Amino acid sequence: IFDKEEVRGAIFNLTKGSLTITAKKFEGDTAEEAEVTVPVDYEGEDFTISFNITHLIESVSSFDGESLSFAMEEPLSPVLITSREEENLKNVIMPMDFKA
């Protein structure tokens, strides 16, 4: 995957049981992307949300637990990040309006 300084956004595409994360790197008029799909506990409608990669990494890396929960309602609403292992730690991150 790309160095976080080269990437503007991370796009989360949620579908039943899986999350595909796409990182986009831009240099001038060219763009590259890296993509990974992981299993998740998600049963809702297909959902796409984007984050500033630097803010996302900073927020997620503050947790030491094995799993994280992301509570989100709409693509541009604040997202609450929590962990069962660290009940007192809660982070809120704002998504960004980033087109794939």
C-alpha positions as CSV (number, residue, x, y, z in Angstrom):
1,I,0.0,0.0,0.0
2,F,1.1,3.6,-0.4
3,D,2.9,5.9,2.0
4,K,0.2,7.8,3.9
5,E,1.7,11.1,2.9
6,E,1.0,10.3,-0.8
7,V,-2.6,9.3,-0.3
8,R,-5.6,11.7,-0.1
9,G,-8.4,9.3,0.7
10,A,-9.4,5.9,1.8
11,I,-12.8,4.8,0.4
12,F,-14.7,2.2,2.4
13,N,-17.2,0.1,0.4
14,L,-19.4,-2.0,2.7
15,T,-21.4,-4.9,1.5
16,K,-23.0,-7.7,3.4
17,G,-20.1,-9.4,5.3
18,S,-17.2,-7.5,3.6
19,L,-15.4,-4.2,3.5
20,T,-13.3,-3.1,0.5
21,I,-10.9,-0.3,1.3
22,T,-9.4,1.6,-1.7
23,A,-6.5,4.0,-1.2
24,K,-6.0,6.5,-3.9
25,K,-2.6,8.2,-4.6
26,F,-2.4,11.2,-6.9
27,E,0.6,12.7,-8.6
28,G,-0.3,15.5,-11.0
29,D,-2.8,14.2,-13.5
30,T,-2.2,10.6,-12.8
31,A,-3.7,8.4,-10.1
32,E,-2.9,5.0,-8.7
33,E,-4.9,2.9,-6.2
34,A,-4.4,0.0,-3.9
35,E,-7.3,-2.2,-2.7
36,V,-7.9,-4.7,0.0
37,T,-11.1,-6.6,1.0
38,V,-11.6,-8.0,4.5
39,P,-14.5,-9.8,6.2
40,V,-16.6,-7.7,8.5
41,D,-19.8,-8.1,10.6
42,Y,-22.1,-5.9,8.5
43,E,-25.7,-6.8,7.5
44,G,-27.0,-3.4,6.2
45,E,-27.5,-2.0,2.7
46,D,-24.4,-1.4,0.5
47,F,-22.7,1.7,1.9
48,T,-19.7,3.9,0.7
49,I,-17.9,6.4,2.8
50,S,-14.5,8.1,2.4
51,F,-11.9,9.4,4.9
52,N,-8.8,11.5,4.9
53,I,-6.2,8.7,5.2
54,T,-4.0,10.5,7.7
55,H,-6.9,11.2,10.1
56,L,-8.2,7.6,9.8
57,I,-4.7,6.1,10.6
58,E,-4.3,8.4,13.6
59,S,-7.7,7.6,15.0
60,V,-7.4,3.8,14.5
61,S,-3.9,3.6,15.7
62,S,-4.9,5.0,19.1
63,F,-6.6,1.6,19.9
64,D,-4.7,-1.5,21.1
65,G,-7.6,-3.9,20.8
66,E,-8.1,-6.7,18.3
67,S,-11.3,-5.3,16.7
68,L,-12.9,-2.0,16.1
69,S,-16.5,-0.9,15.6
70,F,-17.4,1.9,13.3
71,A,-20.9,3.5,13.9
72,M,-22.0,5.5,10.9
73,E,-25.3,6.6,9.5
74,E,-24.7,8.6,6.4
75,P,-21.7,9.1,4.1
76,L,-21.0,12.6,5.4
77,S,-22.0,12.2,9.1
78,P,-19.5,11.8,11.9
79,V,-18.3,8.3,12.6
80,L,-17.8,6.9,16.1
81,I,-15.0,4.4,16.5
82,T,-14.9,2.1,19.6
83,S,-13.4,-1.1,20.7
84,R,-14.8,-3.8,23.1
85,E,-11.3,-4.2,24.6
86,E,-11.0,-0.5,25.5
87,E,-14.5,0.6,26.5
88,N,-13.4,4.1,27.8
89,L,-11.7,5.1,24.5
90,K,-13.9,6.6,21.8
91,N,-12.9,8.5,18.7
92,V,-15.0,10.5,16.3
93,I,-13.8,11.1,12.8
94,M,-15.4,13.1,10.0
95,P,-15.7,11.5,6.6
96,M,-14.7,13.5,3.5
97,D,-16.5,14.1,0.3
98,F,-14.1,12.2,-1.9
99,K,-15.2,10.7,-5.2
100,A,-13.8,7.3,-6.3
